[in-house]
Amino acid sequence: MYRVQGDDDYPQPNHNLANLAGALWYLHNEIVWHKEGRRGTYFSSPVTRILKFRVQMKATQPLFAMGMNFGAMNTFDSGECTGPWDCDNLGRSGYVVGCETWQAGAGSNFPHQQWNHLNKYPGATWYSLPGSCPSQRHTNKSSNCVDIAPGGLCPHGVEPTGTWNCTYRLFQVGEITIDELEGIADYEEFIRNGGREYDPKTDKGVNTAFWDRLQHAGACTWRVDAAEKKFREKYPKHQVLPDPKCDFDKHRFYSDRLR
């Protein structure tokens, strides 16, 4: 899995991760089009890196009994679970890893299906890794809340058991900067010289063509391949692992809520 992040390091549980196509879709749809740089819509610190993680996971028995290895994809803001609905899926399935795709007609196409016709990144997938006290932001997680809601991250050295509070473990194994991905030597100089990574009005960049053609499947595939190549060049000994199938089915999981 991968995560788009700034220079600061902070705990990864209670965050959203992605496969590489999903990470680039996030950058393209929510970040690089801002005139002021990579500061996004809801945060002020610029994103600078794509982090790479090796993740091991195991579904809880209630989820597996529904025929799924992945649960619903939750959104997290500063460590707080903000949806879908009131995040009651965690009570139904335990603190499992969630996933979301944009495959038309798929049960995993949830909860951001408003991007169905816009997202042309092949196989783009987002993941959620619920950690301790998901009802609160990182700055407000009391010890009592952590005890009551321990999350799904297994203790150090413990493989996932599939119990409600030990469904995954993860290790950061690498990173690339967004500058090196785009071939920008000095981002501040790029901006000073009138550069812009992507302008949604023209569907292209200024002084760069990396993000040109948002809805062109071939161009999106090229960007994913370029990112994969950067990671392979930087970490040639990393094993290439295929993306697991996102088998969450919203109709089965929310049979009482969705038709």
Secondary structure as GFF3:
##gff-version 3
##sequence-region A 1 259
A	DSSP	beta_strand	2	5	.	.	.	ID=ss1
A	DSSP	beta_strand	15	18	.	.	.	ID=ss2
A	DSSP	alpha_helix	20	26	.	.	.	ID=ss3
A	DSSP	pi_helix	27	31	.	.	.	ID=ss4
A	DSSP	beta_strand	49	57	.	.	.	ID=ss5
A	DSSP	alpha_helix	61	65	.	.	.	ID=ss6
A	DSSP	beta_strand	71	72	.	.	.	ID=ss7
A	DSSP	beta_strand	75	77	.	.	.	ID=ss8
A	DSSP	beta_strand	80	83	.	.	.	ID=ss9
A	DSSP	alpha_helix	89	93	.	.	.	ID=ss10
A	DSSP	beta_strand	98	101	.	.	.	ID=ss11
A	DSSP	three_ten_helix	113	115	.	.	.	ID=ss12
A	DSSP	beta_strand	125	129	.	.	.	ID=ss13
A	DSSP	three_ten_helix	138	140	.	.	.	ID=ss14
A	DSSP	alpha_helix	143	148	.	.	.	ID=ss15
A	DSSP	beta_strand	168	177	.	.	.	ID=ss16
A	DSSP	alpha_helix	178	182	.	.	.	ID=ss17
A	DSSP	alpha_helix	187	192	.	.	.	ID=ss18
A	DSSP	beta_strand	196	199	.	.	.	ID=ss19
A	DSSP	beta_strand	204	206	.	.	.	ID=ss20
A	DSSP	alpha_helix	217	234	.	.	.	ID=ss21
A	DSSP	alpha_helix	250	253	.	.	.	ID=ss22
###
